[in-house]
C-alpha cells in the first residue's frame, strides 16, 4: 500500500512539474526581458515570471533610515499565462514629479493603473507607488511595461517637472456661474473656494450610505479665471476608473491618489484624488469630461 501511495505521489509531482514546465515554455521569457529591458525570475510553483527594476538612482531616507531597493524601492511587473492570454500585475516606485508622466506612459500603452498611494511615512524625498495591471498579448504587455520603465529612467533626477502657481484663496476672483455652467451643477463659495459636490450611494452593513457619509465626488476651485487651482475627489465603480483617469490626464489634471475609503461596501467603490492648475474653464471642462465617464455604462 505504501508503495502505491509513493507511486501516486510521485506521479502527481511529475504532473505538476510537467505542467509548470509547459507553462514556463508558454511564456517567452527572453522576449519579455528584451521588451521590458529588465531581468526576471521564474516562479515554478505559481507559473509566474517577474521582472524587477531596482531604483538604485534614488537616495531616500524614512524616519532617518537610509533605504535601499531591497527595503521596498524596486519596481516590478509579474507575468502569468491565463488561458490564451497573459495577465500582468506590477508596482512602480516613483518620486512625486514622476507620477504624471509615468501614469501617462501606462495609460497610453494599454495598461491599467489600479492604485496610487504611499508605502511610507516621513520619507525624504516623498515616494509614491503606482500599481499597474493588464490582460492581453504578452509581447504587447511587455512592450508597454518597457515604456513605463523607460519613462521612469527618463524622468529620474527631477526631470519629471513640477506644476506650481501663486494662488491664495483670499484673493479668489472666479466666474462661478461659468464653472457651474460647465459642470452642470451649482456650488457654494466659502472662504475664497468655490466647491461643487455630487453625491452617490452604496450600501454598508445592509444600509444605504450616501453624500453625507462621504460617498461623493467634489471639485473645489480657487484663484482667478486665467489661473486657478482645482482639487477634489471622485467616487466611482472600478469599471469606470480607467476612463476617468484618461479624461483627467487629457486635461493635464494630476492624479494624487487612487484607493478605497471603505471595505465590504456593495457595490464596490474606488476613490480618486486629483489636483490641477490652469485656466478655470479648462479645469472645469476636464472635471466635467471625467464626470461623464461615471455611470456611463
Backbone as CSV, one residue per row, in Angstrom:
resi,resn,N_x,N_y,N_z,CA_x,CA_y,CA_z,C_x,C_y,C_z
1,UNK,0.823,-1.214,0.000,0.000,0.000,0.000,0.854,1.259,0.000
2,UNK,1.932,1.244,0.852,2.825,2.393,0.883,3.492,2.615,-0.458
3,UNK,3.817,1.513,-1.144,4.435,1.622,-2.452,3.496,2.284,-3.451
4,UNK,2.210,1.940,-3.374,1.207,2.544,-4.270,1.087,4.031,-3.988
5,UNK,1.054,4.389,-2.692,0.946,5.800,-2.321,2.134,6.597,-2.832
6,UNK,3.346,6.003,-2.672,4.542,6.699,-3.145,4.505,6.873,-4.651
7,UNK,4.000,5.871,-5.343,3.917,5.946,-6.806,2.936,7.025,-7.242
8,UNK,1.774,7.083,-6.541,0.769,8.111,-6.861,1.325,9.499,-6.607
9,UNK,1.981,9.651,-5.426,2.550,10.962,-5.080,3.612,11.377,-6.085
10,UNK,4.447,10.390,-6.458,5.494,10.685,-7.438,4.891,11.091,-8.768
11,UNK,3.800,10.392,-9.141,3.135,10.715,-10.401,2.540,12.100,-10.387
12,UNK,1.918,12.473,-9.246,1.344,13.808,-9.120,2.418,14.881,-9.189
13,UNK,3.547,14.641,-8.517,4.636,15.614,-8.545,5.185,15.770,-9.957
14,UNK,5.280,14.678,-10.661,5.763,14.744,-12.044,4.800,15.515,-12.918
15,UNK,3.485,15.298,-12.691,2.470,16.001,-13.483,2.532,17.500,-13.230
16,UNK,2.706,17.867,-11.939,2.803,19.286,-11.591,4.042,19.907,-12.217
17,UNK,5.153,19.177,-12.157,6.394,19.678,-12.741,6.266,19.860,-14.244
18,UNK,5.616,18.883,-14.892,5.418,18.992,-16.348,4.516,20.168,-16.689
19,UNK,3.458,20.357,-15.881,2.545,21.474,-16.121,3.266,22.800,-15.955
20,UNK,4.098,22.902,-14.901,4.846,24.137,-14.677,5.828,24.382,-15.804
21,UNK,6.478,23.300,-16.241,7.429,23.429,-17.346,6.734,23.893,-18.610
22,UNK,5.529,23.329,-18.862,4.767,23.721,-20.054,4.336,25.171,-19.967
23,UNK,3.948,25.585,-18.743,3.508,26.965,-18.563,4.677,27.928,-18.770
24,UNK,5.860,27.538,-18.277,7.030,28.379,-18.461,7.339,28.527,-19.941
25,UNK,7.244,27.420,-20.675,7.514,27.464,-22.105,6.468,28.292,-22.840
26,UNK,5.258,28.372,-22.277,4.206,29.133,-22.947,4.454,30.632,-22.848
27,UNK,5.292,31.071,-21.917,5.709,32.469,-21.809,7.086,32.605,-22.445
28,UNK,7.210,33.542,-23.346,8.500,33.773,-23.991,9.319,34.686,-23.084
29,UNK,10.043,34.069,-22.169,10.787,34.804,-21.153,11.844,35.707,-21.763
30,UNK,12.523,35.214,-22.773,13.562,36.014,-23.435,12.961,37.271,-24.050
31,UNK,11.800,37.111,-24.690,11.133,38.257,-25.323,10.653,39.257,-24.276
32,UNK,10.160,38.752,-23.141,9.691,39.633,-22.074,10.845,40.468,-21.528
33,UNK,11.984,39.825,-21.270,13.140,40.561,-20.755,13.631,41.591,-21.765
34,UNK,13.629,41.219,-23.027,14.094,42.149,-24.069,13.157,43.348,-24.181
35,UNK,11.840,43.101,-24.159,10.864,44.180,-24.327,10.801,45.102,-23.112
36,UNK,10.949,44.534,-21.912,10.877,45.351,-20.700,12.208,46.015,-20.379
37,UNK,13.290,45.434,-20.874,14.612,45.954,-20.524,15.001,45.629,-19.104
38,UNK,14.359,44.620,-18.510,14.615,44.254,-17.115,14.794,42.742,-16.995
39,UNK,15.645,42.335,-16.096,15.866,40.924,-15.850,14.765,40.371,-14.950
40,UNK,14.465,39.077,-15.151,13.387,38.489,-14.379,13.746,37.157,-13.759
41,UNK,12.815,36.613,-12.988,12.980,35.308,-12.343,11.690,34.524,-12.501
42,UNK,11.832,33.225,-12.731,10.692,32.340,-12.937,10.282,31.689,-11.629
43,UNK,9.002,31.788,-11.264,8.455,31.127,-10.086,7.732,29.874,-10.564
44,UNK,8.380,28.748,-10.414,7.845,27.490,-10.947,6.554,27.074,-10.253
45,UNK,6.467,27.306,-8.934,5.289,26.890,-8.184,4.028,27.584,-8.672
46,UNK,4.118,28.904,-8.986,2.931,29.663,-9.368,2.859,29.944,-10.867
47,UNK,3.891,29.560,-11.606,3.869,29.798,-13.042,3.912,31.272,-13.392
48,UNK,4.738,32.026,-12.676,4.820,33.483,-12.853,6.248,33.892,-13.177
49,UNK,6.387,34.765,-14.164,7.692,35.337,-14.497,7.673,36.808,-14.086
50,UNK,8.599,37.184,-13.203,8.598,38.531,-12.611,9.885,39.264,-12.947
51,UNK,9.741,40.432,-13.591,10.905,41.270,-13.868,10.977,42.376,-12.829
52,UNK,12.198,42.786,-12.495,12.396,43.791,-11.460,13.353,44.870,-11.925
53,UNK,13.100,46.093,-11.459,13.960,47.233,-11.787,14.227,48.015,-10.502
54,UNK,15.287,47.673,-9.771,15.597,48.379,-8.513,15.866,49.857,-8.766
55,UNK,15.330,50.728,-7.900,15.551,52.171,-8.042,16.884,52.549,-7.372
56,UNK,17.960,52.108,-7.971,19.290,52.396,-7.440,19.664,53.861,-7.608
57,UNK,18.875,54.595,-8.414,19.148,56.019,-8.630,18.630,56.901,-7.490
58,UNK,17.858,56.331,-6.585,17.242,57.119,-5.524,18.092,57.129,-4.255
59,UNK,18.017,58.240,-3.542,18.627,58.354,-2.223,17.520,58.780,-1.271
60,UNK,16.922,57.809,-0.617,15.726,58.031,0.204,16.005,57.662,1.649
61,UNK,15.517,58.495,2.558,15.538,58.137,3.972,14.106,58.122,4.485
62,UNK,13.808,57.199,5.375,12.487,57.100,6.008,12.697,57.138,7.515
63,UNK,12.239,58.226,8.131,12.406,58.416,9.577,13.870,58.222,9.976
64,UNK,14.769,58.729,9.134,16.199,58.646,9.427,16.874,57.383,8.931
65,UNK,16.098,56.407,8.448,16.654,55.137,7.964,17.019,55.280,6.489
66,UNK,18.248,54.966,6.144,18.675,55.028,4.757,18.131,53.808,4.021
67,UNK,17.331,54.064,2.992,16.657,52.981,2.280,17.488,52.487,1.100
68,UNK,17.315,51.207,0.778,17.882,50.661,-0.456,16.788,49.874,-1.178
69,UNK,17.018,49.445,-2.428,15.960,48.762,-3.183,15.353,47.559,-2.471
70,UNK,16.161,46.835,-1.692,15.651,45.641,-1.009,14.640,45.978,0.084
71,UNK,14.622,47.235,0.531,13.671,47.655,1.563,12.364,48.180,0.973
72,UNK,12.151,47.925,-0.307,10.869,48.280,-0.917,10.947,49.339,-1.990
73,UNK,12.141,49.596,-2.527,12.291,50.591,-3.584,12.644,49.920,-4.906
74,UNK,11.879,48.916,-5.258,12.095,48.186,-6.504,10.797,48.128,-7.309
75,UNK,10.837,48.612,-8.533,9.688,48.486,-9.435,9.678,47.063,-9.991
76,UNK,8.477,46.524,-10.220,8.394,45.158,-10.742,7.117,44.953,-11.540
77,UNK,7.143,43.926,-12.385,5.955,43.508,-13.128,5.986,41.999,-13.251
78,UNK,4.864,41.342,-12.946,4.772,39.884,-12.968,3.831,39.440,-14.085
79,UNK,4.257,38.426,-14.847,3.516,37.908,-15.993,3.048,36.484,-15.701
80,UNK,1.772,36.223,-16.003,1.224,34.880,-15.805,0.304,34.539,-16.960
81,UNK,0.462,33.340,-17.497,-0.400,32.883,-18.580,-1.775,32.531,-18.017
82,UNK,-2.815,33.060,-18.661,-4.197,32.784,-18.247,-4.957,32.365,-19.501
83,UNK,-5.070,31.069,-19.701,-5.696,30.581,-20.940,-4.851,30.968,-22.139
84,UNK,-5.456,31.611,-23.111,-4.726,32.019,-24.313,-4.110,33.410,-24.167
85,UNK,-4.381,34.074,-23.034,-3.851,35.419,-22.822,-2.841,35.445,-21.691
86,UNK,-2.238,36.605,-21.513,-1.291,36.811,-20.422,-1.812,37.931,-19.532
87,UNK,-1.662,37.749,-18.228,-2.053,38.771,-17.262,-0.791,39.325,-16.617
88,UNK,-0.784,40.646,-16.385,0.321,41.225,-15.637,-0.210,42.004,-14.451
89,UNK,0.611,42.065,-13.417,0.393,42.951,-12.289,1.752,43.519,-11.930
90,UNK,1.774,44.764,-11.458,3.057,45.354,-11.123,2.937,46.543,-10.209
91,UNK,4.084,47.049,-9.790,4.157,48.175,-8.866,5.357,49.019,-9.255
92,UNK,5.132,50.306,-9.505,6.191,51.208,-9.929,6.548,52.173,-8.804
93,UNK,7.825,52.301,-8.515,8.334,53.190,-7.471,8.654,54.536,-8.108
94,UNK,7.993,55.602,-7.622,8.093,56.905,-8.269,8.287,58.025,-7.257
95,UNK,9.045,59.044,-7.665,9.022,60.292,-6.924,7.830,61.112,-7.405
96,UNK,7.447,62.143,-6.657,6.236,62.901,-6.963,6.204,63.436,-8.388
97,UNK,7.331,63.971,-8.856,7.337,64.578,-10.186,7.266,63.548,-11.307
98,UNK,7.407,62.266,-10.961,7.350,61.212,-11.973,5.954,60.629,-12.147
99,UNK,5.062,60.884,-11.200,3.754,60.233,-11.212,2.998,60.487,-12.515
100,UNK,2.826,61.738,-12.887,2.033,62.052,-14.083,2.643,61.510,-15.372
101,UNK,3.946,61.748,-15.661,4.494,61.218,-16.905,4.501,59.694,-16.969
102,UNK,4.740,59.042,-15.844,4.758,57.570,-15.851,3.343,57.025,-15.974
103,UNK,2.375,57.674,-15.332,0.982,57.257,-15.478,0.536,57.402,-16.930
104,UNK,0.927,58.509,-17.561,0.584,58.702,-18.973,1.165,57.585,-19.829
105,UNK,2.404,57.196,-19.547,3.037,56.126,-20.315,2.262,54.822,-20.171
106,UNK,1.769,54.548,-18.965,0.990,53.328,-18.747,-0.340,53.381,-19.491
107,UNK,-1.080,54.464,-19.313,-2.411,54.581,-19.916,-2.335,54.632,-21.441
108,UNK,-1.344,55.316,-21.978,-1.226,55.459,-23.428,-0.767,54.179,-24.120
109,UNK,-0.282,53.214,-23.331,0.209,51.967,-23.924,-0.612,50.751,-23.497
110,UNK,-1.862,51.003,-23.108,-2.797,49.902,-22.900,-2.778,49.248,-21.535
111,UNK,-2.025,49.806,-20.587,-2.029,49.248,-19.238,-3.082,49.942,-18.380
112,UNK,-3.511,49.273,-17.338,-4.416,49.875,-16.368,-3.615,50.377,-15.180
113,UNK,-4.036,51.507,-14.630,-3.474,51.998,-13.378,-4.500,51.688,-12.302
114,UNK,-4.130,50.873,-11.330,-5.110,50.334,-10.387,-5.016,50.920,-8.984
115,UNK,-3.902,51.562,-8.664,-3.772,52.199,-7.350,-2.607,53.180,-7.385
116,UNK,-2.685,54.191,-6.549,-1.598,55.159,-6.381,-1.632,55.610,-4.934
117,UNK,-0.541,55.356,-4.215,-0.525,55.693,-2.794,0.912,55.675,-2.265
118,UNK,1.058,55.952,-0.997,2.365,55.883,-0.352,2.529,54.550,0.354
119,UNK,3.761,54.146,0.568,4.064,52.956,1.364,4.784,53.322,2.662
120,UNK,5.225,54.586,2.762,5.991,55.009,3.934,5.431,56.309,4.521
121,UNK,5.856,56.603,5.748,5.674,57.917,6.368,7.063,58.496,6.629
122,UNK,7.147,59.826,6.647,8.397,60.523,6.942,9.520,60.177,5.956
123,UNK,9.144,59.929,4.698,10.150,59.630,3.685,10.613,60.918,3.009
124,UNK,11.913,61.009,2.748,12.517,62.160,2.089,13.486,61.650,1.009
125,UNK,13.266,62.001,-0.264,12.087,62.668,-0.795,10.860,61.750,-0.742
126,UNK,9.692,62.346,-0.954,8.450,61.575,-0.890,8.397,60.560,-2.023
127,UNK,8.046,59.325,-1.698,7.972,58.247,-2.686,6.523,57.790,-2.829
128,UNK,6.080,57.643,-4.082,4.742,57.143,-4.375,4.849,55.802,-5.088
129,UNK,3.804,54.999,-4.959,3.772,53.680,-5.588,2.545,53.586,-6.484
130,UNK,2.785,53.283,-7.739,1.715,53.188,-8.729,1.577,51.737,-9.172
131,UNK,0.427,51.153,-8.906,0.184,49.754,-9.258,-0.459,49.685,-10.644
132,UNK,-0.001,48.729,-11.441,-0.493,48.585,-12.805,-1.003,47.171,-13.035
133,UNK,-1.823,47.017,-14.072,-2.334,45.708,-14.436,-2.660,45.672,-15.909
134,UNK,-2.950,44.482,-16.398,-3.312,44.357,-17.802,-3.557,42.919,-18.189
135,UNK,-4.258,42.741,-19.302,-4.543,41.409,-19.834,-4.461,41.490,-21.344
136,UNK,-3.759,40.527,-21.971,-3.655,40.532,-23.426,-2.448,39.770,-23.915
137,UNK,-1.865,40.243,-24.988,-0.686,39.625,-25.579,0.541,39.890,-24.711
138,UNK,1.309,38.837,-24.431,2.465,39.016,-23.551,3.491,39.975,-24.164
139,UNK,3.635,39.941,-25.480,4.597,40.830,-26.133,4.154,42.283,-25.998
140,UNK,2.871,42.550,-26.268,2.366,43.921,-26.156,2.419,44.413,-24.720
141,UNK,2.096,43.538,-23.771,2.160,43.919,-22.364,3.599,44.201,-21.953
142,UNK,4.513,43.348,-22.388,5.922,43.546,-22.042,6.455,44.836,-22.646
143,UNK,6.055,45.128,-23.877,6.487,46.385,-24.504,5.940,47.585,-23.744
144,UNK,4.697,47.477,-23.274,4.092,48.569,-22.500,4.842,48.778,-21.184
145,UNK,5.162,47.674,-20.512,5.930,47.775,-19.265,7.292,48.389,-19.550
146,UNK,7.892,48.000,-20.672,9.183,48.562,-21.050,9.116,50.069,-21.220
147,UNK,8.029,50.563,-21.806,7.879,52.013,-21.992,7.669,52.723,-20.658
148,UNK,6.979,52.069,-19.738,6.795,52.638,-18.405,8.141,52.727,-17.681
149,UNK,8.912,51.644,-17.708,10.217,51.644,-17.048,11.163,52.646,-17.708
150,UNK,11.060,52.780,-19.025,11.880,53.754,-19.743,11.526,55.177,-19.327
151,UNK,10.217,55.437,-19.133,9.795,56.772,-18.709,10.309,57.079,-17.299
152,UNK,10.373,56.059,-16.465,10.932,56.261,-15.124,12.390,56.707,-15.226
153,UNK,13.158,56.041,-16.076,14.564,56.412,-16.257,14.685,57.826,-16.828
154,UNK,13.842,58.138,-17.809,13.925,59.447,-18.474,13.587,60.604,-17.539
155,UNK,12.745,60.352,-16.544,12.316,61.427,-15.636,13.058,61.399,-14.305
156,UNK,14.039,60.509,-14.185,14.813,60.436,-12.952,15.635,61.709,-12.759
157,UNK,15.936,62.015,-11.518,16.776,63.173,-11.237,16.052,64.499,-11.330
158,UNK,14.742,64.499,-11.095,13.991,65.740,-11.099,13.554,66.223,-12.456
159,UNK,13.579,65.355,-13.466,13.225,65.753,-14.832,11.735,65.592,-15.141
160,UNK,10.954,65.187,-14.135,9.526,64.983,-14.368,8.734,66.276,-14.461
161,UNK,9.238,67.326,-13.861,8.543,68.615,-13.915,7.572,68.799,-12.765
162,UNK,7.507,70.026,-12.254,6.627,70.355,-11.138,5.681,71.471,-11.557
163,UNK,4.399,71.317,-11.247,3.393,72.335,-11.562,3.155,73.189,-10.330
164,UNK,3.359,74.511,-10.483,3.193,75.413,-9.351,2.450,76.674,-9.769
165,UNK,1.842,77.344,-8.789,1.178,78.621,-9.039,1.086,79.398,-7.731
166,UNK,1.135,80.735,-7.830,0.988,81.599,-6.657,-0.491,81.947,-6.508
167,UNK,-1.205,81.145,-5.741,-2.644,81.358,-5.567,-2.971,81.382,-4.081
168,UNK,-3.739,82.387,-3.687,-4.221,82.494,-2.310,-5.744,82.620,-2.373
169,UNK,-6.485,81.694,-1.759,-7.953,81.771,-1.807,-8.513,83.115,-1.356
170,UNK,-7.750,83.836,-0.527,-8.236,85.139,-0.055,-8.423,86.115,-1.212
171,UNK,-7.718,85.867,-2.322,-7.829,86.757,-3.472,-8.623,86.167,-4.620
172,UNK,-9.442,85.161,-4.352,-10.200,84.492,-5.412,-11.137,85.452,-6.147
173,UNK,-11.060,85.404,-7.478,-11.964,86.163,-8.354,-12.334,85.243,-9.515
174,UNK,-13.329,84.410,-9.301,-13.728,83.398,-10.275,-15.111,83.692,-10.853
175,UNK,-15.292,83.293,-12.097,-16.622,83.312,-12.717,-17.323,82.031,-12.289
176,UNK,-17.930,82.061,-11.115,-18.553,80.855,-10.575,-19.728,80.385,-11.422
177,UNK,-20.422,81.324,-12.053,-21.532,80.930,-12.927,-21.005,80.154,-14.135
178,UNK,-19.871,80.588,-14.642,-19.265,79.882,-15.775,-18.847,78.471,-15.400
179,UNK,-18.262,78.322,-14.215,-17.858,76.988,-13.750,-19.091,76.093,-13.568
180,UNK,-20.130,76.644,-12.970,-21.366,75.878,-12.774,-21.975,75.452,-14.102
181,UNK,-21.920,76.339,-15.089,-22.472,76.020,-16.400,-21.725,74.855,-17.039
182,UNK,-20.398,74.849,-16.903,-19.596,73.764,-17.477,-19.858,72.456,-16.731
183,UNK,-19.876,72.516,-15.407,-20.068,71.308,-14.595,-21.519,70.842,-14.554
184,UNK,-22.426,71.728,-14.973,-23.857,71.430,-14.936,-24.324,71.138,-13.512
185,UNK,-23.754,71.910,-12.578,-24.129,71.762,-11.170,-23.765,73.036,-10.429
186,UNK,-24.587,73.414,-9.481,-24.346,74.591,-8.670,-23.446,74.246,-7.488
187,UNK,-22.636,75.235,-7.097,-21.769,75.048,-5.954,-21.939,76.145,-4.930
188,UNK,-21.041,76.175,-3.958,-21.061,77.183,-2.902,-19.686,77.839,-2.803
189,UNK,-19.694,79.175,-2.634,-18.450,79.926,-2.460,-18.272,80.235,-0.982
190,UNK,-17.174,79.759,-0.407,-16.891,79.991,1.007,-15.388,80.098,1.204
191,UNK,-14.955,81.141,1.902,-13.544,81.355,2.208,-12.677,81.374,0.953
192,UNK,-13.239,81.917,-0.120,-12.484,82.032,-1.359,-12.416,80.755,-2.179
193,UNK,-13.174,79.748,-1.806,-13.167,78.452,-2.512,-14.573,78.161,-3.026
194,UNK,-14.661,77.877,-4.324,-15.950,77.523,-4.927,-15.994,76.004,-5.075
195,UNK,-16.918,75.375,-4.345,-16.959,73.913,-4.274,-18.282,73.375,-4.790
196,UNK,-18.164,72.398,-5.697,-19.326,71.716,-6.272,-19.267,70.253,-5.844
197,UNK,-20.378,69.735,-5.347,-20.413,68.360,-4.838,-21.557,67.583,-5.467
198,UNK,-21.275,66.331,-5.826,-22.298,65.421,-6.359,-22.271,64.138,-5.538
199,UNK,-23.364,63.818,-4.877,-23.418,62.651,-4.013,-23.821,61.377,-4.757
200,UNK,-23.287,60.260,-4.311,-23.659,58.941,-4.824,-24.079,58.066,-3.647
201,UNK,-24.492,56.868,-3.926,-24.895,55.963,-2.843,-24.296,54.583,-3.039
202,UNK,-24.089,53.905,-1.917,-23.727,52.494,-1.908,-24.340,51.910,-0.637
203,UNK,-24.009,50.686,-0.310,-24.579,50.061,0.887,-23.451,49.504,1.754
204,UNK,-23.592,49.742,3.052,-22.649,49.207,4.032,-23.443,48.548,5.148
205,UNK,-23.074,47.309,5.489,-23.739,46.585,6.576,-25.250,46.530,6.381
206,UNK,-25.670,46.428,5.109,-27.083,46.302,4.798,-27.842,47.609,4.756
207,UNK,-27.142,48.753,4.910,-27.802,50.055,4.929,-27.250,50.952,3.824
208,UNK,-28.114,51.776,3.259,-27.677,52.714,2.230,-26.905,53.862,2.869
209,UNK,-25.762,54.216,2.265,-24.978,55.366,2.715,-24.740,56.254,1.502
210,UNK,-24.702,57.568,1.747,-24.600,58.489,0.626,-23.734,59.697,0.887
211,UNK,-24.156,60.818,0.327,-23.377,62.049,0.298,-22.868,62.470,1.680
212,UNK,-23.751,62.510,2.652,-23.384,62.992,3.980,-22.384,62.080,4.684
213,UNK,-22.299,60.823,4.232,-21.344,59.878,4.809,-20.036,59.849,4.022
214,UNK,-19.905,60.756,3.054,-18.652,60.866,2.312,-18.625,60.151,0.983
215,UNK,-19.787,59.675,0.527,-19.834,58.987,-0.769,-20.162,60.046,-1.817
216,UNK,-19.161,60.815,-2.195,-19.418,61.902,-3.128,-18.199,62.238,-3.982
217,UNK,-18.491,62.878,-5.098,-17.479,63.455,-5.973,-17.544,64.960,-5.791
218,UNK,-16.395,65.604,-5.654,-16.412,67.050,-5.469,-15.226,67.715,-6.150
219,UNK,-15.399,68.994,-6.447,-14.346,69.796,-7.066,-14.329,71.156,-6.385
220,UNK,-13.158,71.602,-5.942,-13.011,72.890,-5.260,-12.056,73.770,-6.061
221,UNK,-12.521,74.979,-6.414,-11.746,75.915,-7.232,-11.366,77.148,-6.416
222,UNK,-10.158,77.668,-6.675,-9.724,78.930,-6.078,-8.824,79.633,-7.086
223,UNK,-8.647,80.948,-6.912,-7.791,81.704,-7.811,-8.580,82.631,-8.701
224,UNK,-8.151,82.725,-9.953,-8.796,83.604,-10.922,-9.092,82.824,-12.198
225,UNK,-9.886,83.419,-13.082,-10.270,82.709,-14.307,-9.053,82.321,-15.144
226,UNK,-8.059,83.209,-15.181,-6.879,82.943,-16.009,-5.990,81.862,-15.410
227,UNK,-5.846,81.872,-14.091,-5.039,80.862,-13.406,-5.735,80.470,-12.116
228,UNK,-6.155,79.222,-12.074,-6.886,78.709,-10.921,-6.305,77.370,-10.497
229,UNK,-6.734,76.934,-9.338,-6.393,75.596,-8.861,-7.688,74.846,-8.619
230,UNK,-7.685,73.567,-8.921,-8.815,72.712,-8.591,-8.272,71.487,-7.870
231,UNK,-8.938,71.103,-6.824,-8.630,69.812,-6.219,-9.934,69.157,-5.833
232,UNK,-9.879,67.848,-5.661,-11.123,67.165,-5.362,-10.985,65.672,-5.284
233,UNK,-12.129,65.020,-5.352,-12.238,63.588,-5.112,-13.311,63.018,-6.033
234,UNK,-13.022,61.899,-6.642,-14.012,61.180,-7.449,-14.343,59.869,-6.758
235,UNK,-15.629,59.527,-6.710,-16.039,58.192,-6.301,-16.651,57.533,-7.526
236,UNK,-16.306,56.274,-7.746,-16.759,55.608,-8.970,-16.732,54.095,-8.787
237,UNK,-17.333,53.411,-9.749,-17.212,51.959,-9.799,-15.831,51.606,-10.331
238,UNK,-15.290,50.433,-9.972,-13.983,50.033,-10.501,-13.927,50.038,-12.024
239,UNK,-15.027,49.682,-12.677,-15.036,49.621,-14.143,-14.923,50.990,-14.792
240,UNK,-15.125,52.069,-14.020,-15.073,53.420,-14.571,-13.710,54.082,-14.390
241,UNK,-12.871,53.482,-13.561,-11.621,54.122,-13.159,-10.731,54.510,-14.335
242,UNK,-10.488,53.594,-15.259,-9.532,53.883,-16.340,-10.023,55.034,-17.217
243,UNK,-11.324,55.097,-17.477,-11.864,56.179,-18.306,-11.758,57.528,-17.593
244,UNK,-12.006,57.519,-16.294,-11.898,58.755,-15.521,-10.446,59.228,-15.485
245,UNK,-9.531,58.314,-15.293,-8.105,58.661,-15.300,-7.708,59.327,-16.615
246,UNK,-8.112,58.728,-17.718,-7.736,59.256,-19.033,-8.351,60.636,-19.271
247,UNK,-9.586,60.830,-18.825,-10.240,62.128,-19.010,-9.516,63.214,-18.219
248,UNK,-9.158,62.927,-16.984,-8.461,63.910,-16.170,-7.064,64.191,-16.695
249,UNK,-6.348,63.166,-17.095,-4.990,63.374,-17.597,-5.007,64.102,-18.946
250,UNK,-6.052,63.904,-19.735,-6.166,64.637,-21.001,-6.285,66.136,-20.751
251,UNK,-6.802,66.508,-19.582,-6.927,67.915,-19.205,-5.729,68.379,-18.370
252,UNK,-4.693,67.554,-18.300,-3.470,67.877,-17.545,-3.750,68.038,-16.048
253,UNK,-4.786,67.373,-15.585,-5.077,67.346,-14.145,-4.329,66.161,-13.550
254,UNK,-3.606,66.406,-12.470,-2.756,65.380,-11.889,-3.524,64.490,-10.910
255,UNK,-3.177,63.220,-10.946,-3.787,62.241,-10.035,-2.907,62.156,-8.792
256,UNK,-3.520,62.295,-7.641,-2.791,62.326,-6.379,-2.855,60.984,-5.651
257,UNK,-3.992,60.307,-5.735,-4.151,59.026,-5.047,-5.304,58.251,-5.664
258,UNK,-5.186,56.929,-5.647,-6.265,56.016,-6.060,-6.326,54.935,-4.994
259,UNK,-7.454,54.825,-4.310,-7.549,53.849,-3.227,-9.012,53.647,-2.819
260,UNK,-9.233,52.855,-1.783,-10.583,52.665,-1.254,-10.760,53.488,0.011
261,UNK,-11.991,53.879,0.298,-12.316,54.552,1.553,-13.073,53.625,2.494
262,UNK,-13.562,52.513,1.959,-14.367,51.580,2.748,-13.991,50.164,2.374
263,UNK,-14.476,49.213,3.152,-14.375,47.802,2.798,-15.764,47.187,2.939
264,UNK,-16.037,46.185,2.145,-17.284,45.423,2.201,-18.510,46.214,1.760
265,UNK,-18.295,47.338,1.039,-19.460,48.058,0.512,-19.963,47.366,-0.748
266,UNK,-21.224,47.582,-1.074,-21.840,46.973,-2.257,-22.812,47.958,-2.880
267,UNK,-22.600,48.409,-4.134,-21.489,47.989,-4.978,-20.169,48.602,-4.530
268,UNK,-19.076,47.958,-4.947,-17.747,48.404,-4.571,-17.463,49.778,-5.176
269,UNK,-16.717,50.603,-4.447,-16.366,51.933,-4.926,-14.852,52.135,-4.890
270,UNK,-14.382,52.994,-5.779,-12.975,53.400,-5.808,-12.943,54.918,-5.690
271,UNK,-11.993,55.437,-4.938,-11.849,56.881,-4.774,-10.551,57.360,-5.420
272,UNK,-10.646,58.495,-6.074,-9.510,59.093,-6.769,-9.398,60.548,-6.353
273,UNK,-8.226,60.962,-5.902,-7.978,62.350,-5.524,-7.157,63.027,-6.610
274,UNK,-7.474,64.272,-6.915,-6.812,64.945,-8.032,-6.477,66.387,-7.701
275,UNK,-5.615,66.989,-8.546,-5.116,68.348,-8.335,-4.724,68.920,-9.684
276,UNK,-5.135,70.154,-9.955,-4.773,70.757,-11.230,-4.606,72.257,-11.143
277,UNK,-3.754,72.799,-11.994,-3.542,74.244,-12.087,-3.680,74.648,-13.547
278,UNK,-4.428,75.740,-13.816,-4.611,76.212,-15.175,-5.790,77.158,-15.259
279,UNK,-6.212,77.533,-16.454,-7.408,78.364,-16.603,-8.618,77.667,-15.982
280,UNK,-9.428,78.420,-15.261,-10.558,77.829,-14.539,-11.490,77.057,-15.464
281,UNK,-11.780,77.610,-16.639,-12.696,76.943,-17.572,-12.116,75.624,-18.064
282,UNK,-10.803,75.594,-18.326,-10.170,74.357,-18.798,-10.208,73.277,-17.732
283,UNK,-9.962,73.692,-16.494,-10.015,72.730,-15.394,-11.426,72.192,-15.221
284,UNK,-12.422,73.078,-15.290,-13.815,72.652,-15.145,-14.209,71.694,-16.262
285,UNK,-13.738,71.961,-17.489,-14.046,71.066,-18.606,-13.414,69.694,-18.406
286,UNK,-12.211,69.669,-17.834,-11.569,68.389,-17.553,-12.332,67.588,-16.524
287,UNK,-12.780,68.261,-15.463,-13.573,67.588,-14.433,-14.893,67.105,-15.025
288,UNK,-15.524,67.938,-15.862,-16.799,67.551,-16.476,-16.627,66.328,-17.374
289,UNK,-15.541,66.286,-18.138,-15.297,65.145,-19.022,-15.154,63.855,-18.195
290,UNK,-14.507,63.970,-17.045,-14.369,62.799,-16.172,-15.708,62.408,-15.564
291,UNK,-16.499,63.394,-15.191,-17.841,63.114,-14.643,-18.695,62.334,-15.638
292,UNK,-18.554,62.659,-16.893,-19.367,61.995,-17.919,-18.969,60.534,-18.112
293,UNK,-17.786,60.168,-17.643,-17.357,58.771,-17.729,-17.901,57.932,-16.577
294,UNK,-18.469,58.596,-15.581,-19.063,57.878,-14.455,-20.519,57.544,-14.756
295,UNK,-20.924,56.373,-14.400,-22.285,55.878,-14.643,-22.620,55.900,-16.128
296,UNK,-21.582,55.728,-16.973,-21.788,55.784,-18.420,-22.168,54.432,-18.991
297,UNK,-22.096,53.386,-18.186,-22.365,52.037,-18.709,-23.844,51.750,-18.761
